[in-house]
Structures are given as C-alpha cells and as structure tokens.
Amino acid sequence: MKTLVKGIHHITLCPGGAQEDVDFFTKVLAQRMVKQTVLMDGSIPIYHLYYGNADAQVGSIATSFPYSRKQGRAGSGQLAATSYTIPNGTAGFWKDHFDRHQMEHSGVQERFGRKYVRVKHPAGLLFEVMEEPADTRNAWTTKEVSKDVATHGFFGAVLSVRDVRDQEQFFIEALGFTKVGVDGPYHRFQAGDGVGNVIDLHHEPDRAPGSWGFGAGTAHHIALNLETDEAMAKQKAWYEELGFTDTSEIKDRFYFHSMYTRSPGGILVECTSNVPGGFYQDESPEELGTKLHLPPWYEDQREAIVSQLEPITVPEENRPKSGTTAVPAHVAAAKHDPVEESKIPLSRYKAKFGAEN
Ligand SMILES: [Fe+2]
C-alpha cells in the first residue's frame, strides 16, 4: 500500500501536575508552549497543553493531559519514549543540560549509529534527544538552549511491544510504513522520506503490559499526519477492510480532525487531518500558548472549567521575538469557520462541566 502518512502529527502524554509539566517542557526540553486548551472528552476539566518548535509545526507537537487524579502504569503495549532531533555533536551538551536541571538521564547512548540521551520527566515519562544532521525545521530557543543545540521537532517515537510481528504488520500493511532496519531489540520503521517519521518498536517480551487509559506517568497515543479529510476517509475504509473495525469515528478536535485505532501491540494510534488556520485560528502568532483557549462549543462553560483547573504560569520568554517564528503561508492565508460543515461526517462531543453527572 502507498502510505497516506506524511509523518508524525503529535504525541500525547499524561504527566501529573500541570505546572511541573510546563516547567519540564519549556525549561528542560526548551519547547515553545503552543496552546492551552482542555481535553475534549469526558466531563471533568483536564488541561490539554501543547508544546512545539518555533513555528508550532505539525511533527513537533507534544501534547499533555496533566492527570494527577490517577497514576498510570508504564509497560509494554505503550509508547515508551518521545524522540526529538538535535544537531550532530550536541548530545554532550544535552547530557550536561539535564545534569544542570538535576534530571535523571541515561547519559550518551547510541542506536542505529546515532547518539542520543534519554531523560525522565518528573512524572516518569521518557524523552530522547537524538542527533540528526538533516533537520532544518525552525528550533525554539531559550536562555539556556541556543539555536546551535536546540531541538527541531520530532525524530520519532519508541513503542514497547511484547511481540513484534503483528505490530510490524500493522505499520507496514495498514499504514504503509517501510521497515528500515534492526538494531538489537529495536526494529525501525519509517513513513516516506524526510525527518520526523521514525517508529522504533522496542521488543520487550518479558515486560508486563502498561495501562491503556489516562494515568499520570504514561503515554496515551501517537498521532500520524494524513493531512486531508479525504485521506482520513480512505484510511478508515482501509482499516476496516483489514479487519480493524474498532477504528473510531472521525472526531472534530477544532485544531485538527482525529480518528483512533487500537493497534495489535496495544498502542493507541491516531490519524489526523489538518484544518485551515490550525493552531492560529484563535490566537495571534505572538500570543500562541499564553492563555487558555476553549473550542467555541465550550465557551459558555468557561467559568466552571477554569475554576477546576490548576493555575499555571508560562515563562515570559515564551513570547516570540519579532522575526524568530513563521506562520506557514498556507496556514496564514486560510480562513476557517469553526462550525462549518466538513466534507466528511464529524463527531463532536460536548460535556457539561461543573454539573452533577
Ligand atoms: Fe491526539
């Protein structure tokens, strides 16, 4: 099958406290906060925080649901690590940077001939910075992390599986990935060319399964970018033809559209299509990520939602200096009516916050 996947769209994780998460992403990983909104399912307000590179590009976006209500269990059948690209020769900088922040890390390691450092989020989530010389995406910088060392976007993700076979077949047959190599227990897959589209299956046959629901310290899903609604409809039909009949309906997530499938190894895999305006629909490039935004269908419940959320402070340096970020031309030119009908049927969930449920 010719792949419809253009790369990774976003990776979604469950940390614990919200401020702790903001501090880790913005100070330790030196990401730009791109969006503050809320989980669009369920009836209890949970933040949905987005972090990315300087241009808030699809393929650099980690999102988090700070979920201190319940602890998750890390294990197999889960996304085990989120990997970012860094310039060649900078793994040593990142090791020292993690030391300065007193973060637990692996030291400099090597996989498929590339140097990387793995670091642990305070909630237990794992991240990697992986040397990749070919990445020209616009890096976000901070006082401590300058342009010559900063992350550009995702390199990919590591998924832990007890058995490689069916998960491999899923990526190849259902999603059109190509297997590009094996390094010890790691099996590498790639969708198309370019950077930011690598999946490493980590074969861990004896590792107990991790939890599937929301829970602090665990990853929830990985999302792949299909770009268009037409590609989503094709992918849904293909999934169903292969027998993945539990593929969800296509949901309106306001900033993009989403469809979810539980993959054979246990990992929840989302496919997404982009909508005109993307993350810039409801705030200017200069203000991106600096305050809470709700989708229009939740605005009438703003007070009830905000009163149940932990207040957070975003570093002042999160505001871009003029000329340091760019809105992609096709995004800047597009006008989006958030309630307009899509060409394909969409599902939209609306909870009642603050009421007795
Ligand atoms: Fe998602």
Boltz pocket constraint, residues with backbone or C-beta under 6 A from the ligand:
constraints:
  - pocket:
      binder: B
      contacts: [[A, 10], [A, 12], [A, 221], [A, 223], [A, 258], [A, 270]]
      max_distance: 6.0
